[in-house]
Amino acid sequence: VASLFADEGFTNLEITLNSPNAIESISELSSGFNQRINVGAGTVCTSEQLEIALFAGAGFIVTPVVNEEISRKCFLRDIPVFPGAYTPTEIYKADALGAAMVKIFPASQLGPQYVKELLAPFPDLKLLPTGGISLENMQPFMEAGAKGLGIGSQLFPKEIIQQGKWEELRMLFGRFLKRWAG
């Protein structure tokens, strides 16, 4: 899956720590793709998880919430961190702590209009809508001002992967990239 992902032109891949064998996957992927893919760790909730993920080779960190300790440690080490936030206060705080981008989660519940409205008073925010992003709604999020998108199950459909439908997966990756290029 990761080979297809890289071959199609994707450059960043988040492995969530609540996935089976997450640390092993991060280690294998971060060393096995000769920097074709920047592999990061997601769902990092504790300093211990942060240290383990970084030791495994994670090149960026994604948290489900604004965790000041993790954000500060990443900032001091020059590791991009993408804290998860929902409210304007959380989003502003995450940005102030040095977030590379602020993960807006769950984006599908908030919609592109939320991104647009947040950027009115805070035009310099770098927002990364995540959760429920699909081929159908990614363009409106980008038009609203999102600087990136976090795409999970829509990009990696479990059924297609479990059945080994690699050509179908490759075509799906291509459709996402084409929509991103707009």
N, CA, C and O of each residue as an XYZ file, in Angstrom:
728
protein
N       0.839     -1.191      0.000
C       0.000      0.000      0.000
C       0.881      1.250      0.000
O       0.636      2.193     -0.752
N       1.902      1.245      0.849
C       2.786      2.412      0.934
C       3.545      2.621     -0.375
O       3.777      3.762     -0.775
N       3.929      1.554     -1.035
C       4.622      1.682     -2.324
C       3.726      2.328     -3.361
O       4.155      3.231     -4.080
N       2.486      1.872     -3.445
C       1.530      2.495     -4.372
C       1.337      3.964     -4.023
O       1.307      4.824     -4.904
N       1.209      4.238     -2.749
C       1.010      5.587     -2.237
C       2.141      6.502     -2.707
O       1.897      7.593     -3.223
N       3.367      6.048     -2.524
C       4.534      6.835     -2.940
C       4.636      6.918     -4.456
O       4.932      7.981     -5.002
N       4.395      5.813     -5.132
C       4.494      5.790     -6.594
C       3.516      6.758     -7.251
O       3.804      7.318     -8.309
N       2.363      6.951     -6.623
C       1.363      7.861     -7.192
C       1.686      9.324     -6.910
O       1.097     10.214     -7.523
N       2.618      9.583     -5.988
C       3.039     10.961     -5.762
C       2.713     11.548     -4.406
O       2.991     12.723     -4.166
N       2.127     10.760     -3.508
C       1.891     11.260     -2.158
C       3.222     11.328     -1.418
O       4.124     10.531     -1.673
N       3.338     12.275     -0.509
C       4.621     12.458      0.182
C       4.534     12.364      1.703
O       5.569     12.241      2.358
N       3.354     12.416      2.279
C       3.205     12.356      3.735
C       2.216     11.271      4.115
O       1.124     11.180      3.554
N       2.613     10.448      5.078
C       1.768      9.342      5.520
C       1.778      9.293      7.041
O       2.831      9.150      7.662
N       0.607      9.411      7.626
C       0.461      9.330      9.080
C       0.052      7.922      9.468
O      -0.902      7.366      8.923
N       0.779      7.352     10.411
C       0.417      6.067     11.003
C      -0.064      6.365     12.417
O       0.708      6.834     13.253
N      -1.339      6.095     12.685
C      -1.866      6.391     14.014
C      -1.392      5.333     15.003
O      -1.344      4.144     14.687
N      -1.046      5.779     16.191
C      -0.513      4.871     17.196
C      -1.535      3.860     17.692
O      -1.166      2.870     18.323
N      -2.804      4.092     17.419
C      -3.815      3.112     17.802
C      -4.037      2.068     16.707
O      -4.980      1.280     16.783
N      -3.171      2.060     15.690
C      -3.204      1.041     14.642
C      -2.383     -0.168     15.092
O      -1.443     -0.020     15.873
N      -2.731     -1.362     14.605
C      -1.909     -2.527     14.936
C      -0.469     -2.338     14.439
O      -0.243     -1.892     13.314
N       0.483     -2.680     15.283
C       1.912     -2.628     14.941
C       2.355     -1.255     14.451
O       3.188     -1.155     13.551
N       1.810     -0.212     15.031
C       2.080      1.152     14.565
C       3.557      1.512     14.621
O       4.098      2.034     13.646
N       4.211      1.248     15.727
C       5.621      1.636     15.877
C       6.482      0.875     14.872
O       7.386      1.449     14.266
N       6.205     -0.401     14.698
C       6.950     -1.192     13.717
C       6.727     -0.642     12.301
O       7.659     -0.574     11.500
N       5.498     -0.257     12.010
C       5.186      0.308     10.694
C       5.924      1.625     10.472
O       6.489      1.851      9.402
N       5.919      2.487     11.474
C       6.617      3.767     11.359
C       8.095      3.519     11.102
O       8.690      4.131     10.216
N       8.678      2.626     11.876
C      10.102      2.328     11.733
C      10.419      1.779     10.343
O      11.356      2.235      9.688
N       9.645      0.810      9.904
C       9.875      0.177      8.599
C       9.679      1.169      7.454
O      10.498      1.236      6.538
N       8.604      1.930      7.509
C       8.303      2.864      6.418
C       9.255      4.051      6.395
O       9.654      4.506      5.323
N       9.623      4.556      7.569
C      10.496      5.732      7.600
C      11.901      5.400      7.115
O      12.598      6.269      6.590
N      12.317      4.163      7.286
C      13.658      3.786      6.812
C      13.620      3.120      5.438
O      14.658      3.004      4.786
N      12.460      2.687      4.991
C      12.384      1.904      3.770
C      12.052      2.652      2.499
O      12.036      2.051      1.425
N      11.788      3.931      2.584
C      11.369      4.646      1.383
C      12.324      5.750      0.965
O      11.972      6.598      0.146
N      13.520      5.747      1.515
C      14.551      6.711      1.116
C      14.013      8.122      0.980
O      14.287      8.815      0.000
N      13.252      8.533      1.965
C      12.689      9.883      2.036
C      11.687     10.194      0.935
O      11.369     11.363      0.715
N      11.179      9.180      0.235
C      10.091      9.409     -0.724
C       8.797      9.717      0.017
O       7.930     10.426     -0.495
N       8.677      9.183      1.216
C       7.500      9.432      2.042
C       7.974      9.938      3.400
O       8.868      9.357      4.015
N       7.366     11.022      3.854
C       7.592     11.535      5.194
C       6.568     10.838      6.088
O       5.373     11.123      6.001
N       7.026      9.932      6.940
C       6.141      9.133      7.782
C       6.026      9.788      9.150
O       7.028     10.100      9.794
N       4.799      9.989      9.577
C       4.562     10.596     10.875
C       3.744      9.700     11.770
O       3.178      8.700     11.328
N       3.688     10.069     13.034
C       2.903      9.343     14.025
C       1.681     10.165     14.398
O       1.778     11.360     14.679
N       0.543      9.512     14.396
C      -0.702     10.166     14.766
C      -1.272      9.595     16.057
O      -0.828      8.554     16.540
N      -2.248     10.282     16.599
C      -2.879      9.916     17.863
C      -1.837      9.820     18.976
O      -1.891      8.925     19.819
N      -0.901     10.747     18.963
C       0.119     10.821     20.008
C      -0.487     11.608     21.168
O      -0.832     12.781     21.030
N      -0.608     10.930     22.324
C      -1.300     11.545     23.464
C      -0.418     11.791     24.667
O      -0.779     12.567     25.551
N       0.752     11.131     24.715
C       1.621     11.281     25.889
C       3.059     11.559     25.452
O       3.442     11.315     24.308
N       3.832     12.072     26.389
C       5.255     12.301     26.107
C       5.976     10.992     25.833
O       6.888     10.946     25.008
N       5.580      9.944     26.510
C       6.186      8.630     26.277
C       5.921      8.170     24.841
O       6.831      7.688     24.165
N       4.695      8.317     24.382
C       4.372      7.956     22.992
C       5.174      8.803     22.016
O       5.637      8.300     20.991
N       5.342     10.088     22.327
C       6.129     10.976     21.475
C       7.548     10.449     21.337
O       8.065     10.342     20.226
N       8.175     10.124     22.447
C       9.562      9.650     22.423
C       9.688      8.345     21.630
O      10.619      8.180     20.843
N       8.763      7.439     21.838
C       8.793      6.157     21.114
C       8.618      6.391     19.618
O       9.327      5.792     18.810
N       7.678      7.259     19.245
C       7.421      7.544     17.827
C       8.633      8.195     17.168
O       9.002      7.836     16.049
N       9.250      9.146     17.856
C      10.428      9.804     17.291
C      11.600      8.830     17.166
O      12.338      8.870     16.182
N      11.769      7.970     18.144
C      12.828      6.965     18.082
C      12.602      6.015     16.903
O      13.558      5.546     16.284
N      11.341      5.737     16.599
C      11.002      4.850     15.472
C      11.224      5.527     14.122
O      11.243      4.861     13.087
N      11.393      6.848     14.131
C      11.664      7.554     12.885
C      10.567      8.474     12.399
O      10.616      8.948     11.264
N       9.571      8.739     13.241
C       8.487      9.643     12.828
C       9.050     11.018     12.474
O       9.848     11.587     13.219
N       8.622     11.539     11.330
C       9.084     12.840     10.869
C       8.142     13.973     11.212
O       8.490     15.141     11.037
N       6.963     13.650     11.694
C       6.005     14.645     12.173
C       5.090     13.967     13.177
O       5.019     12.740     13.248
N       4.388     14.787     13.953
C       3.520     14.286     15.022
C       2.133     14.912     14.867
O       1.995     16.105     14.598
N       1.112     14.071     15.043
C      -0.280     14.524     15.023
C      -0.909     14.118     16.351
O      -0.819     12.962     16.766
N      -1.542     15.079     17.010
C      -2.215     14.794     18.278
C      -3.724     14.977     18.097
O      -4.154     15.777     17.266
N      -4.525     14.244     18.866
C      -5.978     14.414     18.730
C      -6.503     15.659     19.433
O      -7.618     16.107     19.167
N      -5.691     16.216     20.336
C      -6.074     17.403     21.115
C      -4.876     18.342     21.203
O      -3.782     18.015     20.744
N      -5.095     19.497     21.792
C      -3.994     20.425     22.035
C      -3.291     19.981     23.318
O      -3.813     20.150     24.420
N      -2.104     19.412     23.150
C      -1.304     18.964     24.289
C      -0.071     19.864     24.338
O       0.840     19.741     23.519
N      -0.062     20.764     25.307
C       1.016     21.763     25.384
C       2.394     21.128     25.502
O       3.342     21.584     24.864
N       2.511     20.094     26.301
C       3.814     19.453     26.520
C       4.343     18.847     25.211
O       5.507     19.040     24.862
N       3.511     18.138     24.514
C       3.936     17.535     23.248
C       4.263     18.627     22.233
O       5.272     18.538     21.533
N       3.435     19.638     22.148
C       3.689     20.726     21.196
C       5.014     21.404     21.488
O       5.792     21.659     20.569
N       5.284     21.699     22.746
C       6.545     22.363     23.110
C       7.764     21.492     22.803
O       8.767     21.977     22.279
N       7.672     20.221     23.129
C       8.787     19.305     22.861
C       9.056     19.213     21.366
O      10.211     19.191     20.941
N       8.008     19.160     20.581
C       8.188     19.111     19.122
C       8.801     20.414     18.618
O       9.725     20.393     17.805
N       8.293     21.538     19.094
C       8.801     22.839     18.677
C      10.293     22.966     18.983
O      11.067     23.438     18.150
N      10.688     22.544     20.178
C      12.097     22.635     20.583
C      13.001     21.733     19.748
O      14.191     22.011     19.595
N      12.440     20.662     19.214
C      13.219     19.723     18.404
C      13.063     19.969     16.907
O      13.629     19.241     16.092
N      12.310     20.974     16.555
C      12.045     21.293     15.151
C      11.340     20.137     14.430
O      11.630     19.834     13.273
N      10.408     19.503     15.150
C       9.573     18.430     14.605
C       8.199     19.033     14.329
O       7.566     19.548     15.250
N       7.722     18.982     13.090
C       6.388     19.511     12.815
C       5.323     18.792     13.653
O       5.298     17.564     13.727
N       4.462     19.571     14.271
C       3.376     19.013     15.072
C       2.052     19.585     14.574
O       1.943     20.768     14.252
N       1.059     18.716     14.522
C      -0.273     19.056     14.034
C      -1.276     18.711     15.140
O      -1.840     17.617     15.147
N      -1.499     19.654     16.085
C      -2.430     19.374     17.171
C      -3.875     19.428     16.691
O      -4.240     20.244     15.845
N      -4.682     18.540     17.251
C      -6.108     18.530     16.930
C      -6.857     19.545     17.768
O      -6.632     19.652     18.974
N      -7.750     20.291     17.131
C      -8.517     21.319     17.825
C      -9.900     21.434     17.187
O     -10.126     20.976     16.067
N     -10.806     22.047     17.916
C     -12.188     22.160     17.453
C     -12.719     23.585     17.574
O     -13.321     24.113     16.640
N     -12.493     24.194     18.720
C     -13.037     25.535     18.950
C     -12.025     26.604     18.535
O     -10.833     26.316     18.430
N     -12.483     27.823     18.301
C     -11.547     28.893     17.972
C     -10.467     29.082     19.043
O      -9.314     29.353     18.707
N     -10.817     28.944     20.309
C      -9.826     29.094     21.378
C      -8.763     28.003     21.280
O      -7.568     28.286     21.370
N      -9.196     26.760     21.094
C      -8.236     25.657     20.952
C      -7.356     25.846     19.721
O      -6.147     25.617     19.775
N      -7.951     26.257     18.636
C      -7.216     26.449     17.384
C      -6.177     27.558     17.550
O      -5.030     27.409     17.129
N      -6.578     28.648     18.154
C      -5.661     29.763     18.386
C      -4.516     29.335     19.304
O      -3.359     29.675     19.056
N      -4.833     28.598     20.352
C      -3.820     28.123     21.295
C      -2.838     27.172     20.600
O      -1.629     27.281     20.801
N      -3.344     26.252     19.793
C      -2.478     25.308     19.075
C      -1.521     26.051     18.160
O      -0.342     25.708     18.075
N      -2.020     27.054     17.486
C      -1.171     27.860     16.600
C      -0.108     28.598     17.407
O       1.055     28.650     17.007
N      -0.505     29.163     18.532
C       0.433     29.908     19.374
C       1.530     29.016     19.954
O       2.616     29.499     20.275
N       1.253     27.723     20.091
C       2.240     26.773     20.602
C       3.208     26.288     19.518
O       4.092     25.476     19.789
N       3.037     26.788     18.297
C       3.984     26.449     17.237
C       3.539     25.369     16.277
O       4.375     24.745     15.624
N       2.251     25.135     16.176
C       1.759     24.103     15.263
C       2.185     24.393     13.825
O       2.109     25.533     13.366
N       2.633     23.353     13.119
C       2.922     23.493     11.690
C       1.618     23.816     10.959
O       1.573     24.693     10.097
N       0.576     23.101     11.318
C      -0.805     23.359     10.915
C      -1.670     22.863     12.060
O      -1.245     22.010     12.839
N      -2.875     23.389     12.164
C      -3.799     22.943     13.198
C      -4.797     21.995     12.553
O      -5.493     22.341     11.599
N      -4.844     20.798     13.102
C      -5.774     19.762     12.635
C      -7.171     20.114     13.141
O      -7.408     20.132     14.348
N      -8.079     20.389     12.236
C      -9.466     20.678     12.598
C     -10.224     19.366     12.525
O     -10.360     18.778     11.452
N     -10.720     18.907     13.674
C     -11.346     17.594     13.744
C     -12.572     17.657     14.636
O     -12.531     18.279     15.697
N     -13.642     17.035     14.232
C     -13.925     16.369     12.965
C     -14.430     17.365     11.919
O     -15.457     18.016     12.112
N     -13.720     17.471     10.851
C     -14.012     18.477      9.829
C     -15.371     18.285      9.174
O     -16.047     19.266      8.862
N     -15.780     17.056      8.962
C     -17.059     16.830      8.273
C     -18.232     17.372      9.089
O     -19.262     17.743      8.526
N     -18.077     17.417     10.405
C     -19.134     17.963     11.255
C     -19.167     19.487     11.218
O     -20.208     20.102     11.446
N     -18.018     20.085     10.932
C     -17.906     21.545     10.939
C     -18.133     22.146      9.557
O     -18.763     23.196      9.433
N     -17.628     21.490      8.525
C     -17.821     21.926      7.151
C     -16.859     23.013      6.705
O     -16.215     23.661      7.530
N     -16.766     23.210      5.396
C     -15.862     24.213      4.834
C     -16.163     25.637      5.308
O     -15.247     26.450      5.432
N     -17.416     25.941      5.570
C     -17.776     27.287      6.017
C     -17.093     27.630      7.337
O     -16.741     28.785      7.575
N     -16.907     26.633      8.191
C     -16.223     26.847      9.467
C     -14.782     27.286      9.228
O     -14.292     28.205      9.886
N     -14.110     26.637      8.297
C     -12.733     27.009      7.946
C     -12.701     28.445      7.450
O     -11.858     29.237      7.872
N     -13.612     28.773      6.561
C     -13.673     30.129      5.997
C     -13.917     31.173      7.088
O     -13.290     32.232      7.095
N     -14.827     30.868      7.999
C     -15.145     31.816      9.060
C     -13.996     31.973     10.053
O     -13.776     33.070     10.567
N     -13.267     30.904     10.330
C     -12.097     31.002     11.222
C     -11.015     31.893     10.616
O     -10.343     32.645     11.322
N     -10.863     31.794      9.311
C      -9.800     32.551      8.650
C     -10.121     34.037      8.508
O      -9.230     34.835      8.218
N     -11.364     34.411      8.705
C     -11.705     35.841      8.615
C     -10.956     36.646      9.687
O     -10.291     37.623      9.342
N     -11.037     36.275     10.967
C     -10.277     37.036     11.978
C      -8.827     36.566     12.120
O      -7.989     37.288     12.661
N      -8.533     35.359     11.635
C      -7.191     34.777     11.777
C      -6.670     34.325     10.420
O      -6.515     33.125     10.196
N      -6.394     35.259      9.507
C      -6.038     34.885      8.130
C      -4.716     34.125      7.999
O      -4.474     33.496      6.969
N      -3.866     34.170      9.011
C      -2.575     33.484      8.915
C      -2.601     32.053      9.436
O      -1.597     31.345      9.353
N      -3.741     31.620      9.973
C      -3.836     30.247     10.467
C      -3.637     29.262      9.316
O      -4.119     29.479      8.204
N      -2.921     28.184      9.602
C      -2.768     27.085      8.651
C      -3.612     25.940      9.180
O      -3.276     25.298     10.175
N      -4.725     25.702      8.480
C      -5.701     24.724      8.953
C      -5.648     23.449      8.116
O      -5.509     23.490      6.894
N      -5.763     22.313      8.812
C      -5.702     20.988      8.219
C      -6.976     20.226      8.589
O      -6.974     19.463      9.555
N      -8.064     20.420      7.836
C      -9.285     19.678      8.131
C      -9.050     18.169      8.020
O      -8.436     17.689      7.068
N      -9.547     17.443      9.007
C      -9.371     16.001      9.095
C     -10.655     15.386      9.635
O     -11.316     15.965     10.497
N     -10.998     14.226      9.129
C     -12.189     13.518      9.604
C     -13.342     13.689      8.644
O     -14.013     14.721      8.644
N     -13.573     12.682      7.828
C     -14.672     12.726      6.877
C     -14.344     13.425      5.576
O     -15.253     13.739      4.807
N     -13.077     13.680      5.306
C     -12.694     14.307      4.037
C     -12.790     13.253      2.943
O     -12.303     12.132      3.090
N     -13.430     13.639      1.840
C     -13.669     12.712      0.732
C     -13.427     13.422     -0.598
O     -13.164     14.623     -0.643
N     -13.521     12.658     -1.662
C     -13.404     13.258     -2.995
C     -14.472     14.326     -3.201
O     -14.237     15.322     -3.885
N     -15.634     14.119     -2.615
C     -16.755     15.038     -2.818
C     -16.592     16.349     -2.061
O     -17.058     17.385     -2.535
N     -15.946     16.337     -0.904
C     -15.906     17.573     -0.118
C     -14.520     18.208     -0.003
O     -14.383     19.266      0.610
N     -13.497     17.588     -0.577
C     -12.167     18.160     -0.396
C     -11.995     19.500     -1.100
O     -11.343     20.393     -0.559
N     -12.554     19.661     -2.271
C     -12.428     20.923     -3.004
C     -13.038     22.099     -2.232
O     -12.405     23.150     -2.136
N     -14.250     21.953     -1.678
C     -14.792     23.065     -0.892
C     -13.927     23.439      0.322
O     -13.832     24.616      0.672
N     -13.305     22.455      0.958
C     -12.412     22.767      2.079
C     -11.199     23.556      1.597
O     -10.770     24.505      2.254
N     -10.652     23.167      0.459
C      -9.487     23.883     -0.074
C      -9.884     25.298     -0.490
O      -9.146     26.251     -0.238
N     -11.034     25.435     -1.119
C     -11.507     26.761     -1.529
C     -11.772     27.656     -0.320
O     -11.658     28.879     -0.411
N     -12.124     27.046      0.808
C     -12.378     27.813      2.036
C     -11.087     28.303      2.677
O     -11.118     29.169      3.552
N      -9.938     27.750      2.243
C      -8.656     28.223      2.761
C      -7.813     27.192      3.486
O      -6.768     27.535      4.037
N      -8.241     25.933      3.499
C      -7.433     24.888      4.142
C      -6.074     24.803      3.451
O      -5.988     24.907      2.228
N      -5.019     24.615      4.231
C      -3.657     24.502      3.687
C      -3.276     23.054      3.420
O      -2.267     22.795      2.764
N      -4.046     22.128      3.906
C      -3.822     20.708      3.692
C      -5.073     19.965      4.104
O      -6.019     20.564      4.616
N      -5.083     18.656      3.882
C      -6.218     17.832      4.255
C      -5.715     16.534      4.859
O      -4.766     15.934      4.354
N      -6.344     16.105      5.927
C      -6.051     14.802      6.509
C      -7.119     13.836      6.045
O      -8.293     13.981      6.387
N      -6.711     12.856      5.269
C      -7.675     11.917      4.687
C      -7.321     10.515      5.135
O      -6.187     10.071      4.954
N      -8.276      9.816      5.716
C      -8.039      8.475      6.241
C      -8.752      7.403      5.456
O      -8.295      6.989      4.390
N      -9.874      6.953      5.985
C     -10.568      5.789      5.426
C     -11.062      6.007      4.000
O     -11.205      5.040      3.251
N     -11.324      7.237      3.612
C     -11.749      7.503      2.240
C     -10.606      7.259      1.251
O     -10.844      6.891      0.100
N      -9.380      7.463      1.698
C      -8.193      7.279      0.861
C      -7.666      5.851      0.948
O      -7.041      5.353      0.011
N      -7.921      5.204      2.068
C      -7.456      3.827      2.304
C      -8.649      2.927      2.642
O      -8.762      2.469      3.779
N      -9.537      2.665      1.684
C     -10.724      1.848      1.978
C     -10.323      0.428      2.396
O      -9.633     -0.283      1.665
N     -10.767      0.045      3.571
C     -10.409     -1.250      4.152
C     -10.724     -2.404      3.201
O      -9.901     -3.302      3.018
N     -11.904     -2.381      2.601
C     -12.328     -3.483      1.729
C     -11.401     -3.641      0.521
O     -11.014     -4.760      0.182
N     -11.052     -2.556     -0.115
C     -10.167     -2.605     -1.291
C      -8.799     -3.160     -0.902
O      -8.215     -3.962     -1.630
N      -8.300     -2.729      0.240
C      -6.978     -3.184      0.696
C      -7.027     -4.658      1.101
O      -6.153     -5.436      0.719
N      -8.040     -5.041      1.868
C      -8.149     -6.426      2.314
C      -8.296     -7.395      1.141
O      -7.830     -8.533      1.205
N      -8.941     -6.941      0.079
C      -9.139     -7.807     -1.088
C      -7.993     -7.712     -2.090
O      -8.012     -8.384     -3.121
N      -7.003     -6.886     -1.794
C      -5.838     -6.774     -2.659
C      -6.146     -6.211     -4.037
O      -5.537     -6.622     -5.026
N      -7.070     -5.289     -4.112
C      -7.447     -4.661     -5.390
C      -6.520     -3.475     -5.637
O      -6.920     -2.317     -5.518
N      -5.266     -3.791     -5.986
C      -4.222     -2.771     -6.059
C      -4.424     -1.772     -7.192
O      -4.119     -0.590     -7.035
N      -4.924     -2.225     -8.310
C      -5.164     -1.291     -9.415
C      -6.291     -0.323     -9.052
O      -6.224      0.863     -9.375
N      -7.308     -0.824     -8.392
C      -8.410      0.038     -7.940
C      -7.894      1.065     -6.921
O      -8.294      2.228     -6.952
N      -7.009      0.630     -6.022
C      -6.436      1.544     -5.044
C      -5.567      2.594     -5.731
O      -5.622      3.774     -5.386
N      -4.776      2.166     -6.691
C      -3.931      3.108     -7.438
C      -4.782      4.161     -8.133
O      -4.446      5.345     -8.122
N      -5.876      3.731     -8.735
C      -6.771      4.670     -9.421
C      -7.417      5.638     -8.423
O      -7.580      6.821     -8.720
N      -7.779      5.138     -7.252
C      -8.356      5.999     -6.222
C      -7.341      7.053     -5.778
O      -7.682      8.228     -5.645
N      -6.100      6.634     -5.551
C      -5.050      7.587     -5.196
C      -4.934      8.665     -6.275
O      -4.812      9.850     -5.965
N      -4.971      8.249     -7.532
C      -4.881      9.189     -8.640
C      -6.025     10.196     -8.648
O      -5.816     11.376     -8.932
N      -7.227      9.734     -8.338
C      -8.379     10.650     -8.303
C      -8.219     11.688     -7.187
O      -8.556     12.857     -7.375
N      -7.709     11.266     -6.039
C      -7.489     12.219     -4.950
C      -6.433     13.243     -5.335
O      -6.607     14.438     -5.096
N      -5.350     12.783     -5.924
C      -4.295     13.718     -6.311
C      -4.764     14.698     -7.392
O      -4.424     15.881     -7.364
N      -5.529     14.197     -8.317
C      -6.059     15.062     -9.387
C      -6.983     16.122     -8.790
O      -6.931     17.289     -9.180
N      -7.820     15.717     -7.852
C      -8.733     16.679     -7.207
C      -7.934     17.692     -6.397
O      -8.274     18.875     -6.376
N      -6.859     17.232     -5.722
C      -6.014     18.139     -4.950
C      -5.355     19.171     -5.855
O      -5.270     20.349     -5.506
N      -4.894     18.731     -7.005
C      -4.219     19.636     -7.947
C      -5.209     20.632     -8.546
O      -4.828     21.685     -9.057
N      -6.494     20.269     -8.468
C      -7.577     21.121     -8.823
C      -7.714     21.616    -10.176
O      -8.655     22.353    -10.471
